[in-house]
Structure formats: structure tokens, C-alpha cells
Amino acid sequence: MRVLVATAVLVERDAVAAAFAPSAALEYAIPGATLSRVASAEGGPLVLDLLAAGVGPAAAAAATAAALTAAALNEQTDDRTSGPYDLVVSAGIGGGFQPEAPVGSLVLADEITAADLGAETADGFVPVTELGFGAVTHRPPESLVRAVAAVTGARTGAVLTVNTVTGSAERAAELRRRHPRALAEAMEGFGVAEAATAHGVPVLELRAVSNPVGPRDRAAWRIGDALAALTGAFGKLAPALESWNPHDR
């Protein structure tokens, strides 16, 4: 099984890679990006290509689409990289809505939603779907969400993609009012999901909570703890991914 894991920045990518043997890492270039490959232990069937795709949904979508296109066109040069991916995972750290997603916990999206894609009106925010365009939500495969949640202990719920990170209690409350199932917010998941959907590839989003959603208090952030939780989660993923049938959506 071949999986593309898209993070925003290198430190998140490296946290995922840390779940695997350092000697297993292999870097190679595709147009516009560099992928780092790791594999499950003892020559198992799971191969993951790790991509630091950039911050925000636009950068994430562009880099993810480039990697998916390169795979589909067999542009990679190694014999274990030919052919399309079976799964795309948007991974990294993010903010957690309190108290449901405390700092240090894991959140697994059962829906990936663009929280601010739409228009402001006199009656409030209107999502782009109500304007007659596009989509604002992607839903990962239910069977895979259940399997990954079981092995990682992640909480499941909506993960919101925002272009501007929440910095006030009022904004946090408004997001929860519009999205009562939201557990976390980040900046890349919807972009990754758009690219994956365009290629017909299923998608997951897994976030480790580094800070509460709300007023920005850097002293309360626990980035190191969140990165360690991300590493721990990927260290447990192999059985769930290797046993999952990509055709079981």
C-alpha cells in the first residue's frame, strides 16, 4: 500500500518520519517538491511518501496535486514508487476546541471542512456551497476512520481548515456555533482533500493538538508534546493501513 502524507512544514514531516527507522528514509525529487520515503518495519507492504507541502490550503493543494500527478504518470524513478497512491493523509499539529480536544490529544477527521470559504452577508457567513459553487466538506472513508481511531486512540470529529488561525474567544465561539462537531482547526486539510478528490484518492486528516483554539497565548502552546504525539500515532498506524481495503470507502 502506497500512502502520501502531506504536512505543512518540515518539523511535522520529520515527526512523522521519526516513527520509522532512520535508515529507511529515502529522498527524491518530483516537479516542485521533494518527497521523503519511509516504510513499515521488516519490509512490510506499507510505503509512505512524506511531503512538506507548505502552509495554507492553496500551497497544500498545489503540492499534493503535483505529487499525485507525478505518481499517476509514473515519474518517480524507483520501482517501489510507480503507480498512483492508495491514500493521502493530511497530518500535523493544530488547535483543539476545548474541552473536547485537550492539548496533546489526537484528532482524526470524519469530515474535513473549509470553515471560511464563502461570503460575509448582512445575515452572517454563507458557505460557498450556498452561493452555488464547489464544496466545503470532504468525508474520509468511514471504515478507515474507525480502524485508525481504534489503534491511535484519536478522537473523531470535524477538523476545520481556516485561512486565518483563530485568535479570539469570539471567533472560536462563532466557529463552534457554525460547526458544532468541530474538534480542531488547521490550515491545510481541505486543500489536501481537494487534490486527493480530484485524483479519486481517499483522504484522511490526523492532527495532534498543540494549543487551544481561541486567544493566542504562546505560553500555553505545547508544540513539542504535539509533535511527539504525532510520532506516536504514526508508529501505530501500520496495522490499520495495511489491513484496509482501499476499495472499501
SVG drawing of the C-alpha trace seen along z (x, -y; Angstrom):
<svg xmlns="http://www.w3.org/2000/svg" viewBox="-30 -44 50 52">
<polyline fill="none" stroke="black" stroke-width="0.4" points="0.0,0.0 1.3,-3.4 0.4,-6.4 1.2,-10.1 1.5,-12.1 1.2,-15.8 2.3,-18.1 2.7,-21.9 6.3,-22.2 9.4,-20.2 9.2,-19.8 5.9,-18.0 7.2,-15.9 10.2,-14.9 7.9,-14.0 6.1,-11.5 9.4,-10.1 10.6,-9.6 8.0,-6.8 10.1,-4.8 13.7,-3.6 16.0,-6.4 17.9,-4.2 14.6,-3.6 14.3,-7.2 15.0,-8.0 14.6,-11.4 13.8,-12.0 12.6,-14.9 9.4,-15.4 8.5,-18.6 8.2,-21.3 8.8,-19.2 10.9,-16.7 9.5,-13.5 10.9,-11.5 10.1,-7.8 9.7,-5.6 8.4,-2.1 6.8,0.2 9.2,2.4 10.8,5.6 9.9,4.9 6.1,4.7 3.8,3.7 3.2,0.1 5.2,-2.6 4.8,-6.3 6.0,-9.3 6.2,-12.3 5.7,-15.8 6.2,-19.2 3.6,-20.9 3.6,-24.4 1.3,-26.5 -2.3,-27.1 -4.9,-25.3 -3.6,-26.7 0.0,-25.6 -1.1,-22.3 -3.4,-21.6 -0.8,-22.6 2.0,-20.4 -0.3,-17.5 -1.7,-17.6 1.9,-17.7 2.8,-14.6 -0.3,-12.8 0.2,-13.7 3.8,-12.6 2.7,-9.2 0.0,-8.8 2.4,-9.5 5.0,-7.1 7.5,-9.9 9.3,-8.5 12.4,-6.6 12.4,-3.9 10.5,-0.7 8.6,-0.9 7.1,-4.3 5.4,-3.5 1.7,-3.9 -0.9,-6.0 -1.3,-6.3 -3.9,-4.4 -4.4,-7.0 -3.5,-10.6 -3.1,-11.7 -3.0,-15.4 -1.1,-15.4 0.4,-17.8 -0.3,-19.8 -3.3,-22.1 -5.5,-23.9 -8.1,-22.0 -11.5,-23.1 -11.8,-22.9 -12.6,-20.8 -13.2,-18.1 -9.7,-18.1 -7.2,-18.9 -3.6,-19.8 -1.6,-16.7 -4.5,-14.7 -5.0,-13.3 -7.9,-14.3 -8.9,-12.3 -11.3,-13.9 -14.5,-12.2 -15.2,-15.4 -12.7,-17.9 -14.4,-21.2 -13.3,-24.6 -14.6,-26.9 -14.2,-30.3 -14.7,-29.6 -17.8,-31.7 -19.1,-35.2 -20.0,-37.5 -23.5,-38.9 -25.8,-41.1 -27.2,-37.9 -23.8,-36.4 -21.4,-34.0 -22.7,-32.0 -20.6,-29.0 -19.6,-28.8 -22.0,-25.9 -25.0,-28.1 -23.7,-30.5 -23.9,-27.7 -20.2,-26.8 -17.9,-23.9 -17.8,-22.0 -16.8,-22.8 -16.6,-19.3 -14.8,-16.1 -15.6,-12.9 -12.8,-10.3 -13.7,-6.6 -15.8,-5.6 -14.2,-2.1 -10.7,-3.6 -11.6,-6.3 -12.8,-3.6 -9.7,-1.5 -7.2,-4.4 -9.1,-5.7 -9.0,-2.3 -5.2,-1.9 -4.3,-5.5 -6.9,-6.5 -7.7,-9.6 -10.9,-11.5 -13.1,-11.7 -15.0,-14.7 -14.8,-17.6 -11.5,-19.2 -11.8,-22.8 -9.5,-24.3 -9.0,-28.0 -7.0,-30.6 -6.6,-32.7 -5.8,-31.0 -8.3,-31.8 -7.1,-34.3 -10.1,-35.3 -12.7,-33.6 -15.4,-35.3 -14.1,-33.7 -13.7,-30.3 -17.3,-30.5 -18.6,-31.5 -16.8,-28.6 -18.3,-26.2 -21.7,-27.7 -21.5,-27.1 -19.7,-23.7 -20.8,-22.1 -18.9,-18.9 -15.6,-20.6 -12.7,-19.3 -9.8,-21.0 -8.7,-23.7 -5.7,-23.7 -4.7,-25.3 -4.1,-22.5 -6.6,-19.7 -9.2,-21.0 -6.6,-21.8 -5.1,-18.3 -8.5,-16.8 -9.4,-18.8 -6.3,-17.5 -6.9,-13.9 -10.6,-14.0 -9.6,-15.4 -7.4,-12.3 -10.0,-9.9 -7.9,-9.0 -9.3,-8.7 -8.1,-11.1 -7.6,-11.2 -6.7,-14.1 -4.8,-13.4 -3.9,-16.3 -2.1,-16.4 -3.3,-19.3 -0.6,-21.8 -2.8,-24.7 -6.4,-25.6 -8.5,-27.3 -9.1,-30.9 -7.0,-33.8 -3.3,-33.4 -1.3,-32.5 2.1,-31.3 3.0,-30.3 0.2,-27.7 1.3,-26.1 2.9,-22.6 4.4,-22.1 6.9,-19.5 4.3,-17.4 2.1,-17.6 4.9,-16.6 5.7,-13.6 2.0,-12.6 2.1,-12.8 5.1,-10.5 3.4,-8.1 0.3,-8.0 2.2,-7.1 4.1,-4.4 0.7,-2.7 -0.8,-3.2 0.7,-0.4 -1.7,2.5 -4.8,0.4 -3.5,-0.8 -2.1,2.5 -5.3,4.3 -7.6,1.7 -9.0,2.3 -8.7,-0.9 -11.9,0.1 -13.9,0.1 -14.9,-3.5"/>
</svg>
